[in-house]
Amino acid sequence: DKDKFNRAMELNNKIEEYKSHKTAFESSNIKYGGKLIFTYNSMHNNVPLKKEIIGKNFLHNYMYALDSKIKTLQKEFDEL
């Protein structure tokens, strides 16, 4: 079925995108601190993260949500 194939390709691309993002996030060493860098029209703006705002578990929660998203997409892909 062409629709299933197209949906499978779309899901596979999303899964790979999230896995690549997870790998980049894990290797960024952001867990040791740092800043977010926003880029807009070739302009960069560094913004430090405030732990009292984002909480101690922000990075852990982000990784958990990322893993959950990957698992959800993978389950949908496997069911096709």
C-alpha distances in whole Angstrom, upper triangle without the diagonal:
4,6,5,6,9,10,11,12,14,15,16,19,20,21,23,24,26,27,29,30,31,33,35,36,37,39,41,43,43,44,48,48,48,47,44,43,42,41,41,42,44,46,46,47,48,48,49,47,50,49,51,49,45,47,47,44,42,40,40,38,36,35,34,32,30,29,28,26,24,24,22,19,19,19,16,14,15,14,10
4,5,5,6,9,10,11,12,14,15,17,18,20,21,23,24,26,27,29,30,32,33,34,36,38,39,42,42,43,46,47,46,45,41,41,39,39,39,39,40,43,43,45,45,46,47,46,48,48,50,47,44,46,46,43,41,39,39,37,35,34,33,31,29,29,28,25,24,24,22,19,19,20,17,15,16,16,12
4,5,5,6,8,10,11,12,14,15,17,18,20,21,23,24,26,27,28,30,32,33,34,36,37,40,40,41,44,44,44,42,39,39,37,37,37,37,39,41,41,42,43,43,45,43,46,45,47,44,41,43,44,40,38,37,36,34,32,32,31,28,27,27,25,22,21,22,20,17,17,18,14,13,15,14,10
4,5,5,6,9,10,10,12,14,15,16,18,20,21,22,24,25,27,28,30,31,32,34,36,39,38,39,43,43,43,42,38,39,37,37,37,38,39,42,41,42,43,43,44,42,45,44,46,43,40,41,42,38,36,35,34,32,30,29,29,26,25,24,23,20,19,19,17,14,14,14,11,10,11,10,7
4,5,5,6,9,10,10,12,14,15,16,18,20,21,22,24,26,27,29,30,31,33,34,37,37,39,42,42,42,41,38,37,36,36,36,37,38,40,40,41,42,42,43,42,44,44,46,44,40,42,42,39,37,35,34,33,31,29,29,27,25,24,23,21,19,19,18,15,15,15,13,10,12,12,8
4,5,5,6,9,10,11,12,14,15,17,19,20,21,23,24,26,27,29,30,32,33,36,36,37,40,40,40,38,35,35,33,33,33,34,35,37,37,39,39,39,41,40,42,42,44,42,38,40,41,37,35,33,33,32,29,28,28,26,23,24,23,20,18,19,18,14,15,16,13,11,14,14,11
4,5,5,6,8,10,11,12,14,15,17,18,20,21,22,24,26,27,28,30,31,34,34,35,38,38,38,37,34,34,32,32,32,33,35,37,36,37,38,38,39,37,40,40,42,39,36,37,38,34,32,31,30,29,26,25,25,23,21,21,20,17,16,16,14,11,12,13,10,8,11,11,8
4,5,5,6,9,10,10,12,14,15,16,18,20,21,22,24,25,27,28,30,33,33,34,37,37,37,36,33,34,33,32,33,34,35,37,37,38,38,38,39,37,40,39,41,39,36,37,37,34,32,30,29,28,26,24,24,22,20,19,19,16,14,15,13,10,10,11,9,6,9,10,7
4,5,5,6,9,10,11,12,14,15,16,18,20,21,22,24,26,27,28,32,31,33,36,36,36,35,32,32,31,30,31,32,32,35,34,36,36,36,38,36,39,39,41,39,35,37,37,34,32,30,30,28,26,24,25,23,20,20,20,17,15,16,15,12,12,14,12,9,12,13,11
4,5,5,6,9,10,11,12,14,15,17,18,20,21,22,24,26,27,30,30,31,34,34,34,32,29,29,28,27,28,29,30,32,32,33,33,33,35,34,36,36,38,36,32,34,35,32,29,27,28,26,23,22,23,20,18,18,18,15,13,15,14,10,11,14,11,9,13,14,12
4,5,5,6,9,10,11,12,14,15,16,18,20,21,22,24,26,28,28,29,32,33,32,31,28,29,28,28,29,30,31,33,32,33,33,33,34,32,35,34,36,34,31,32,32,29,27,25,25,23,21,20,20,17,15,15,14,11,10,11,10,6,8,10,8,6,10,11,10
4,5,5,6,9,10,10,12,14,15,16,18,20,21,23,24,27,27,28,32,32,32,31,28,29,28,28,29,31,31,33,32,33,33,33,34,33,35,35,37,35,31,33,33,29,27,25,25,24,21,20,20,18,15,15,15,13,10,12,12,8,8,11,10,7,10,13,11
4,5,5,6,9,10,10,12,14,15,16,18,20,21,22,26,25,27,30,30,30,29,26,26,25,24,26,27,27,29,29,30,30,31,32,31,33,33,36,34,30,32,32,29,26,24,25,24,21,19,20,18,15,16,16,13,11,14,14,10,11,14,13,11,14,16,15
4,5,5,6,9,10,10,12,14,15,16,18,20,21,24,23,25,28,28,28,26,24,24,23,23,24,26,26,28,27,28,28,28,29,28,30,30,33,30,27,29,29,26,23,21,22,20,17,16,17,15,12,13,13,10,8,11,11,8,10,13,12,10,14,16,15
4,5,5,6,9,10,10,12,14,15,16,18,20,22,22,23,27,27,27,27,24,25,24,25,26,28,29,30,29,29,29,29,30,28,30,30,32,30,27,28,28,24,22,20,20,19,16,15,15,14,10,10,11,9,6,9,9,6,7,11,11,9,12,14,14
4,5,5,6,8,10,10,12,14,15,17,18,21,21,23,26,27,26,26,23,24,24,24,25,27,27,29,27,28,28,28,29,28,31,30,33,31,27,29,28,25,23,21,21,20,17,16,17,16,12,12,14,12,9,12,13,10,10,14,14,12,14,17,17
4,6,5,6,9,10,11,12,14,16,16,20,19,21,24,24,24,23,20,20,20,20,22,23,23,25,24,25,25,25,26,25,28,28,31,28,25,27,27,24,21,19,20,19,16,15,16,15,11,12,14,11,9,13,14,11,12,16,16,14,17,20,19
4,5,5,6,9,10,10,12,14,15,18,17,19,22,22,22,21,19,20,20,20,22,25,25,26,24,25,24,24,24,23,25,25,28,26,22,24,23,20,18,16,16,15,12,11,12,11,7,9,11,8,7,10,11,10,11,14,15,14,17,19,19
4,5,5,6,9,10,10,12,14,17,17,18,21,22,22,22,20,21,22,22,25,27,27,28,26,26,25,25,26,24,27,26,29,27,24,25,24,21,19,16,16,16,13,11,13,12,9,9,11,10,7,10,13,11,11,15,16,15,16,19,20
4,5,5,6,9,10,11,12,15,16,18,20,21,21,21,19,19,20,20,22,24,24,25,23,24,23,24,24,23,26,26,29,27,24,25,24,22,20,17,17,18,15,13,15,15,11,12,15,13,11,14,16,14,14,18,19,17,20,23,23
4,5,5,6,9,10,10,13,13,15,18,18,18,17,15,16,16,17,20,22,22,22,20,21,20,20,21,20,23,22,26,24,20,22,21,19,17,14,15,15,12,10,13,12,9,11,14,12,11,14,16,15,16,19,20,19,21,24,24
4,5,5,6,9,10,12,12,13,16,17,18,18,16,18,19,20,23,26,25,25,23,23,21,21,21,19,22,21,24,23,19,20,19,17,15,12,12,13,10,8,10,11,7,8,12,11,10,13,15,14,15,18,19,19,21,23,24
4,5,5,6,9,11,12,14,16,18,18,18,17,18,20,21,24,26,25,26,23,24,22,22,22,21,24,23,26,25,22,23,21,19,17,14,14,16,13,10,13,14,11,11,15,14,12,15,18,17,17,20,22,21,22,25,26
4,6,5,6,9,10,12,15,15,15,15,14,15,16,17,21,23,21,22,19,20,19,19,19,18,22,22,25,24,20,22,21,19,17,13,15,16,13,12,15,15,12,14,17,16,15,18,20,19,20,23,24,23,25,28,29
4,6,5,8,8,9,12,13,13,13,12,14,16,17,21,23,22,22,19,19,17,17,17,15,18,18,21,20,17,18,17,15,13,10,11,13,10,9,12,13,10,12,15,15,14,17,19,19,20,23,24,24,26,28,29
4,6,7,8,8,11,13,14,15,15,17,19,21,24,27,25,25,22,22,20,20,19,17,20,19,22,22,18,19,17,15,14,10,11,13,11,9,12,14,11,12,16,16,15,17,20,20,20,23,25,24,26,29,30
4,6,8,10,11,13,13,15,15,16,19,20,24,26,24,24,21,22,19,20,19,18,21,20,24,24,20,21,19,18,17,13,14,17,14,12,16,17,15,16,19,19,18,21,23,23,23,26,28,27,28,31,32
4,5,8,9,10,10,11,11,13,16,17,21,23,21,21,18,18,15,16,15,15,18,18,21,21,18,19,18,17,15,12,14,16,14,13,17,18,15,17,20,20,19,22,25,24,25,28,29,29,30,33,34
4,5,6,8,9,11,12,14,17,20,23,26,24,23,20,19,16,16,15,14,16,16,20,20,17,17,15,15,14,11,13,16,14,13,17,18,17,18,21,22,21,24,26,26,27,29,31,31,32,35,36
4,5,5,6,8,9,12,15,18,21,24,23,21,18,17,14,13,11,10,13,12,16,16,13,14,13,13,11,8,11,14,12,12,15,17,15,17,20,20,21,23,25,26,26,29,31,31,32,35,36
4,5,8,11,12,15,18,21,25,28,26,25,21,20,17,15,13,11,13,11,15,15,13,12,10,10,10,7,9,12,11,11,14,16,15,17,20,21,21,23,25,26,27,29,31,31,32,35,37
4,7,10,13,16,19,22,25,29,27,25,21,20,16,15,12,11,13,12,15,16,14,14,12,13,13,10,13,16,15,15,18,20,19,20,23,24,25,27,29,30,30,33,34,35,36,39,40
4,7,10,13,16,19,23,26,24,22,19,17,13,12,9,8,10,9,13,14,12,13,11,13,12,10,13,16,15,16,19,20,19,21,24,25,25,28,29,30,31,33,35,35,37,39,41
4,7,10,13,16,19,23,21,19,15,13,9,9,6,7,10,11,14,15,13,15,14,15,14,12,16,18,16,17,20,21,20,23,25,25,26,29,30,30,32,34,36,36,38,40,41
4,6,10,13,16,19,18,15,12,10,6,5,4,6,9,11,15,14,13,15,15,16,14,13,17,18,16,18,21,21,20,23,25,25,26,29,30,30,31,34,35,35,37,40,40
4,6,10,13,16,15,14,10,8,6,5,6,7,11,13,16,14,13,16,16,17,14,13,17,17,14,16,20,19,18,21,23,22,23,27,27,27,29,32,32,33,35,37,38
4,7,10,13,12,10,6,6,5,6,9,10,14,17,19,17,16,19,20,20,17,16,20,20,17,19,22,21,20,23,25,24,25,28,29,28,30,33,33,33,36,38,38
4,7,10,10,8,6,5,6,8,11,12,16,19,21,18,17,21,22,22,19,18,22,21,18,20,23,22,21,24,26,24,25,28,29,28,30,33,33,33,36,38,38
4,7,6,6,5,7,9,11,14,16,20,22,25,22,21,24,26,26,22,21,25,24,21,23,26,24,22,26,28,25,26,30,30,29,31,34,33,33,36,38,38
4,5,5,7,9,12,14,17,19,22,25,27,24,23,27,28,28,25,24,28,27,24,25,28,26,25,28,30,27,28,32,31,30,33,35,34,34,38,39,39
4,5,8,11,15,17,20,22,26,29,30,28,27,31,32,32,28,28,31,30,27,29,32,30,28,31,33,30,31,34,34,32,35,38,37,36,40,41,40
4,7,10,13,16,19,22,25,28,30,28,27,30,32,32,28,27,30,30,27,28,32,30,28,31,33,30,31,35,35,33,35,38,37,37,40,42,41
4,7,10,13,17,19,22,25,27,25,25,28,30,30,27,26,29,29,26,28,31,30,28,31,33,31,32,35,36,34,36,39,39,38,42,43,43
4,7,10,13,16,19,22,24,22,22,25,26,27,23,23,26,26,23,25,28,27,26,29,31,29,30,33,34,33,35,38,38,37,40,42,42
4,6,10,13,16,19,21,19,19,22,24,24,21,21,25,25,22,24,27,26,25,29,30,29,30,33,34,33,35,38,38,38,41,43,43
4,7,10,13,16,18,17,16,19,21,22,19,18,22,23,20,22,25,25,24,27,29,28,29,32,33,32,34,37,37,38,40,42,43
4,6,9,13,15,13,13,16,18,19,16,16,20,20,18,21,24,23,22,26,27,26,28,31,32,32,34,36,37,37,40,42,42
4,6,10,12,11,11,14,15,16,14,14,18,19,17,20,22,22,22,25,27,27,28,31,32,32,34,36,37,38,40,42,43
4,6,9,8,7,10,11,13,10,11,15,15,14,17,19,19,20,22,24,24,26,28,29,30,32,34,35,36,38,39,41
4,5,5,6,8,10,12,11,12,15,16,16,18,20,20,21,24,25,26,28,30,31,32,34,35,36,38,40,41,43
4,5,5,5,6,9,9,11,13,14,14,17,18,19,20,23,24,25,27,28,29,31,32,34,35,37,38,40,42
4,6,5,8,11,11,13,15,15,16,19,20,21,22,25,25,26,29,30,31,33,35,36,37,39,40,42,44
4,6,9,11,10,13,15,14,15,18,19,19,21,23,24,24,27,29,29,30,33,34,35,36,38,40,41
4,7,8,6,9,11,11,11,14,15,15,17,19,20,21,23,25,25,27,29,30,31,33,35,36,38
4,6,6,9,10,10,12,14,15,16,18,20,20,22,24,25,26,28,30,31,32,34,35,37,39
4,6,8,8,10,12,13,14,16,17,19,20,22,23,25,26,28,29,30,32,34,35,36,39
4,6,5,6,8,10,10,12,14,15,16,18,20,21,22,24,26,27,28,30,31,33,35
4,6,5,6,9,10,10,12,14,15,16,18,20,21,23,24,26,27,29,30,32,34
4,5,5,6,9,10,10,12,14,15,17,18,20,21,22,24,26,27,28,30,32
4,5,5,6,9,10,11,12,14,15,17,18,20,21,22,25,26,27,29,31
4,5,5,6,9,10,10,12,14,15,16,18,20,21,23,24,25,27,29
4,5,5,6,9,10,11,12,14,15,17,18,20,21,23,24,26,28
4,5,5,6,9,10,11,12,14,15,16,18,20,21,22,24,26
4,5,5,6,9,10,11,12,14,15,16,18,20,21,23,25
4,5,5,6,9,10,10,12,14,15,17,18,20,21,23
4,5,5,6,9,10,11,12,14,16,17,18,20,22
4,5,5,6,9,10,10,12,14,15,16,18,20
4,5,5,6,9,10,10,12,14,15,17,19
4,5,5,6,9,10,11,12,14,16,17
4,5,5,6,9,10,10,12,14,16
4,6,5,6,9,10,10,12,14
4,5,5,6,9,10,11,13
4,5,5,6,9,10,11
4,5,5,6,9,10
4,5,5,6,9
4,5,5,7
4,5,5
4,6
4
